[in-house]
Amino acid sequence: MRRTALVTGAGRGIGRATALRLAEAGFDLALLALERDELDAVAEEARAHGATARVHAVDVGDAEAFERRLGACDAACGGIDVLINDAGTIRLPDDLAGATRDGWDRTMAVNARAPFLACRRLLPGMRARGFGRVVNVASTAGLRGLPERLAYVASKHALVGLTRALAAEVRDPGVTVNAVCPGAVRTRLTEGSRPDADRRGWLEPDDVAAQIAWLCGPDAARVHGAVVELADRDPLD
Ligand SMILES: NC(=O)c1ccc[n+]([C@@H]2O[C@H](COP(=O)([O-])OP(=O)(O)OC[C@H]3O[C@@H](n4cnc5c(N)ncnc54)[C@H](O)[C@@H]3O)[C@@H](O)[C@H]2O)c1
């Protein structure tokens, strides 16, 4: 039986790499992001691995539009089995002097509210069917403070908190909820944040995708409520 994974933020970066890992592992896909052309390209690559891939250009920060799309995806495939909450944003400036109320609201809507809405919509079906995997893509910014990232740090702490609260509530065999917390990853999100030379040695999107795919696979069936930190340099350095 083929299972279906819904990946938000699947157009590029960590979400794209995760979608391709899951396609390789035998999942069909529902791919969500802002840019349709990027989604189309990822879907084509996923189909080369034998996956069915549907794409949905939607803003996960638009609660009504996102919830409608979640319902449609769930119905179209007879139930989403795996949910990867990857879509995320940083609005700059994000320090005490420059951060705005709109920037705060938008960051919280995309990074924290959208994963909550997706879990609320999709977890009941997973529990009823006796199989489900949720992986929330948080950040080391969900574990510690960083300067000039007020809303981002707060939103990622909220996502880690959501993961822990859900793991405490959902105690069904076959259903797991976990988070990954990568350090710095070489993606569009971090382009320009440091000179290229400083980005050498950072994580690549596929380093994170490999961990997410493992959490969705059979070897992680008993891993629940884990908040997995991925170091952006050798931890023994
Ligand atoms: N890059 C890093 O250093 C890093 C580190 C830790 C955590 N993360 C987290 O990983 C996740 C992915 O980041 P990335 O670096 O791959 O970013 P990226 O910019 O390469 O890709 C982001 C993807 O998310 C989608 N997206 C963004 N806002 C959206 C919205 N409102 N609605 C729908 N889709 C939206 C984009 O369309 C794109 O497909 C984010 O949650 C980010 O916070 C990134």
The ligand as an SDF file (V2000), in Angstrom:
LIG
                    3D

 44 48  0  0  0  0  0  0  0  0999 V2000
   18.1890   27.6290    6.1050 N   0  0  0  0  0  0  0  0  0  0  0  0
   18.4900   27.5320    7.3870 C   0  0  0  0  0  0  0  0  0  0  0  0
   19.6130   27.8710    7.8410 O   0  0  0  0  0  0  0  0  0  0  0  0
   17.4720   26.9610    8.3420 C   0  0  0  0  0  0  0  0  0  0  0  0
   17.9110   26.5830    9.6270 C   0  0  0  0  0  0  0  0  0  0  0  0
   16.9870   26.0630   10.5260 C   0  0  0  0  0  0  0  0  0  0  0  0
   15.6660   25.9550   10.1590 C   0  0  0  0  0  0  0  0  0  0  0  0
   15.2710   26.3280    8.9150 N   0  0  0  0  0  0  0  0  0  0  0  0
   13.8490   26.1840    8.5950 C   0  0  0  0  0  0  0  0  0  0  0  0
   13.7090   25.2970    7.5190 O   0  0  0  0  0  0  0  0  0  0  0  0
   12.5070   25.6010    6.8060 C   0  0  0  0  0  0  0  0  0  0  0  0
   12.8130   25.6820    5.3230 C   0  0  0  0  0  0  0  0  0  0  0  0
   13.7630   26.7000    5.1090 O   0  0  0  0  0  0  0  0  0  0  0  0
   14.7500   26.7500    3.8500 P   0  0  0  0  0  0  0  0  0  0  0  0
   16.0240   27.2730    4.3710 O   0  0  0  0  0  0  0  0  0  0  0  0
   14.6970   25.4640    3.1010 O   0  0  0  0  0  0  0  0  0  0  0  0
   14.0440   27.9420    3.0250 O   0  0  0  0  0  0  0  0  0  0  0  0
   13.9120   28.2600    1.4600 P   0  0  0  0  0  0  0  0  0  0  0  0
   13.7140   29.7090    1.3840 O   0  0  0  0  0  0  0  0  0  0  0  0
   14.9940   27.6120    0.6700 O   0  0  0  0  0  0  0  0  0  0  0  0
   12.5310   27.5110    1.0700 O   0  0  0  0  0  0  0  0  0  0  0  0
   11.3430   27.8760    1.7080 C   0  0  0  0  0  0  0  0  0  0  0  0
   10.1650   27.1510    1.0770 C   0  0  0  0  0  0  0  0  0  0  0  0
    9.0250   27.4650    1.8710 O   0  0  0  0  0  0  0  0  0  0  0  0
    8.0200   28.0560    1.0690 C   0  0  0  0  0  0  0  0  0  0  0  0
    7.2940   29.0510    1.8300 N   0  0  0  0  0  0  0  0  0  0  0  0
    7.7860   30.1330    2.4950 C   0  0  0  0  0  0  0  0  0  0  0  0
    6.7700   30.8430    3.0220 N   0  0  0  0  0  0  0  0  0  0  0  0
    5.6240   30.2040    2.6800 C   0  0  0  0  0  0  0  0  0  0  0  0
    4.2540   30.4660    2.8830 C   0  0  0  0  0  0  0  0  0  0  0  0
    3.8440   31.5290    3.5680 N   0  0  0  0  0  0  0  0  0  0  0  0
    3.3460   29.5940    2.3780 N   0  0  0  0  0  0  0  0  0  0  0  0
    3.7420   28.5150    1.6760 C   0  0  0  0  0  0  0  0  0  0  0  0
    5.0260   28.2240    1.4370 N   0  0  0  0  0  0  0  0  0  0  0  0
    5.9570   29.0540    1.9330 C   0  0  0  0  0  0  0  0  0  0  0  0
    8.7480   28.6770   -0.1130 C   0  0  0  0  0  0  0  0  0  0  0  0
    7.8470   28.8140   -1.2120 O   0  0  0  0  0  0  0  0  0  0  0  0
    9.8560   27.6370   -0.3390 C   0  0  0  0  0  0  0  0  0  0  0  0
    9.3600   26.5430   -1.1030 O   0  0  0  0  0  0  0  0  0  0  0  0
   11.9780   26.9130    7.4080 C   0  0  0  0  0  0  0  0  0  0  0  0
   10.9430   26.6070    8.3230 O   0  0  0  0  0  0  0  0  0  0  0  0
   13.1830   27.4780    8.1370 C   0  0  0  0  0  0  0  0  0  0  0  0
   12.8250   28.3030    9.2080 O   0  0  0  0  0  0  0  0  0  0  0  0
   16.1360   26.8170    7.9900 C   0  0  0  0  0  0  0  0  0  0  0  0
  1  2  1  0
  2  3  2  0
  2  4  1  0
  4  5  1  0
  4 44  2  0
  5  6  2  0
  6  7  1  0
  7  8  2  0
  8  9  1  0
  8 44  1  0
  9 10  1  0
  9 42  1  0
 10 11  1  0
 11 12  1  0
 11 40  1  0
 12 13  1  0
 13 14  1  0
 14 15  2  0
 14 16  1  0
 14 17  1  0
 17 18  1  0
 18 19  2  0
 18 20  1  0
 18 21  1  0
 21 22  1  0
 22 23  1  0
 23 24  1  0
 23 38  1  0
 24 25  1  0
 25 26  1  0
 25 36  1  0
 26 27  1  0
 26 35  1  0
 27 28  2  0
 28 29  1  0
 29 30  1  0
 29 35  2  0
 30 31  1  0
 30 32  2  0
 32 33  1  0
 33 34  2  0
 34 35  1  0
 36 37  1  0
 36 38  1  0
 38 39  1  0
 40 41  1  0
 40 42  1  0
 42 43  1  0
M  CHG  2   8   1  16  -1
M  END
$$$$
